[in-house]
Amino acid sequence: MKSSEIRFKIELDDQNYPDKIFWNASDGASEGLEEAKAITMSIWDHFRKETLRIDLWGKDMPVDEMKRFYIDTIGGLATSLRNATNDEFMASEMEKLCDTLVKHVQAEEEQQKKK
């Protein structure tokens, strides 16, 4: 059986906040660690019937990029949900939420330009 390993390396500042985030996958296209600005990971605990979450972002992650990161994450979850369960209603509702959030972020960007 083939296996793959995903590795994360987090550099912390003196107060233990993430400063830099690096990752690689053993069967990925690039060799060595690549820098990332944020990670969000969800793991289903079958025994507790709950989701364990890890959310990390580096100190230099801009707020506007963080918002787009979460919109992309929700959109990706919608696609995964559709593929895994064939639940068109839930996937479509998540995509509608993404559309609403994109409009919200765009409106915020327009407001910032006016200042």
FIFIZA-280365 format. One record per residue (C-alpha): residue number from 1; residue in three letters; x, y, z. Coordinates in Angstrom, 2 decimals, always signed. Layout:
! residues N
- NUM, ALA, X, Y, Z
...
This chain:
! residues 115
- 1, MET, +0.00, +0.00, +0.00
- 2, LYS, +1.28, +3.44, -0.92
- 3, SER, +1.43, +6.11, +1.75
- 4, SER, +2.05, +9.82, +1.73
- 5, GLU, +3.10, +12.14, +4.49
- 6, ILE, +2.20, +15.81, +4.89
- 7, ARG, +4.46, +17.79, +7.18
- 8, PHE, +4.05, +21.21, +8.73
- 9, LYS, +6.76, +23.26, +10.38
- 10, ILE, +5.70, +26.29, +12.40
- 11, GLU, +8.22, +28.89, +13.53
- 12, LEU, +7.00, +30.69, +16.64
- 13, ASP, +7.89, +34.10, +17.98
- 14, ASP, +8.95, +34.66, +21.59
- 15, GLN, +5.28, +34.66, +22.67
- 16, ASN, +4.54, +31.38, +20.83
- 17, TYR, +2.52, +33.00, +18.05
- 18, PRO, +3.06, +31.61, +14.55
- 19, ASP, +5.65, +33.68, +12.74
- 20, LYS, +6.29, +31.51, +9.68
- 21, ILE, +4.50, +28.42, +8.40
- 22, PHE, +6.11, +25.83, +6.13
- 23, TRP, +4.80, +22.59, +4.66
- 24, ASN, +5.56, +19.80, +2.25
- 25, ALA, +4.06, +16.54, +1.04
- 26, SER, +6.17, +13.46, +0.46
- 27, ASP, +4.62, +12.91, -2.96
- 28, GLY, +4.35, +16.60, -3.85
- 29, ALA, +5.80, +18.25, -6.93
- 30, SER, +8.40, +20.33, -5.11
- 31, GLU, +11.20, +19.22, -2.85
- 32, GLY, +11.73, +20.78, +0.53
- 33, LEU, +9.50, +23.00, +2.57
- 34, GLU, +7.31, +25.68, +1.01
- 35, GLU, +6.10, +28.74, +2.87
- 36, ALA, +2.40, +29.24, +3.53
- 37, LYS, +0.64, +32.15, +5.18
- 38, ALA, -2.18, +30.13, +6.78
- 39, ILE, -3.41, +26.61, +7.54
- 40, THR, -6.85, +25.43, +8.42
- 41, MET, -7.33, +21.74, +9.03
- 42, SER, -10.34, +19.76, +10.20
- 43, ILE, -10.14, +16.20, +11.46
- 44, TRP, -13.25, +14.13, +12.19
- 45, ASP, -13.05, +12.29, +15.52
- 46, HIS, -15.28, +9.27, +14.93
- 47, PHE, -15.36, +8.28, +18.59
- 48, ARG, -16.37, +11.69, +19.95
- 49, LYS, -18.47, +12.55, +16.86
- 50, GLU, -16.91, +15.99, +16.63
- 51, THR, -14.46, +17.92, +14.51
- 52, LEU, -10.99, +18.77, +15.73
- 53, ARG, -9.66, +21.94, +14.15
- 54, ILE, -6.29, +23.56, +13.69
- 55, ASP, -6.26, +27.16, +12.43
- 56, LEU, -2.94, +28.95, +12.15
- 57, TRP, -1.83, +32.03, +10.31
- 58, GLY, +1.43, +33.92, +10.24
- 59, LYS, +1.69, +37.41, +11.65
- 60, ASP, +2.21, +38.85, +8.19
- 61, MET, -1.01, +37.39, +6.72
- 62, PRO, -3.05, +40.39, +5.51
- 63, VAL, -6.66, +40.52, +6.72
- 64, ASP, -8.06, +40.76, +3.18
- 65, GLU, -6.15, +37.61, +2.18
- 66, MET, -7.39, +35.84, +5.32
- 67, LYS, -10.98, +36.60, +4.34
- 68, ARG, -10.39, +35.30, +0.81
- 69, PHE, -8.68, +32.22, +2.26
- 70, TYR, -11.80, +31.36, +4.25
- 71, ILE, -14.10, +32.03, +1.29
- 72, ASP, -11.97, +29.69, -0.83
- 73, THR, -12.02, +27.12, +1.99
- 74, ILE, -15.81, +27.18, +2.19
- 75, GLY, -16.03, +26.87, -1.62
- 76, GLY, -13.66, +23.91, -1.55
- 77, LEU, -15.71, +22.30, +1.20
- 78, ALA, -18.83, +22.74, -0.93
- 79, THR, -17.17, +20.90, -3.81
- 80, SER, -15.92, +18.14, -1.51
- 81, LEU, -19.34, +17.78, +0.09
- 82, ARG, -21.03, +17.53, -3.31
- 83, ASN, -18.53, +14.89, -4.48
- 84, ALA, -18.64, +12.88, -1.25
- 85, THR, -22.37, +12.94, -0.50
- 86, ASN, -24.11, +14.08, -3.67
- 87, ASP, -26.00, +16.57, -1.47
- 88, GLU, -26.72, +19.32, -3.97
- 89, PHE, -28.72, +21.43, -1.51
- 90, MET, -25.96, +21.75, +1.08
- 91, ALA, -23.28, +22.36, -1.55
- 92, SER, -25.37, +25.02, -3.27
- 93, GLU, -26.12, +26.80, +0.01
- 94, MET, -22.41, +26.90, +0.82
- 95, GLU, -21.68, +28.32, -2.64
- 96, LYS, -24.38, +30.98, -2.14
- 97, LEU, -22.68, +31.93, +1.12
- 98, CYS, -19.38, +32.26, -0.77
- 99, ASP, -21.03, +34.54, -3.33
- 100, THR, -22.41, +36.72, -0.52
- 101, LEU, -19.04, +36.86, +1.21
- 102, VAL, -17.21, +37.77, -2.01
- 103, LYS, -19.59, +40.71, -2.49
- 104, HIS, -18.98, +41.75, +1.12
- 105, VAL, -15.19, +41.67, +0.68
- 106, GLN, -15.42, +43.56, -2.61
- 107, ALA, -17.56, +46.24, -0.94
- 108, GLU, -15.00, +46.55, +1.84
- 109, GLU, -12.23, +46.93, -0.73
- 110, GLU, -14.20, +49.70, -2.48
- 111, GLN, -14.67, +51.48, +0.86
- 112, GLN, -10.92, +51.27, +1.53
- 113, LYS, -10.13, +52.79, -1.88
- 114, LYS, -12.34, +55.79, -1.07
- 115, LYS, -10.39, +56.58, +2.08
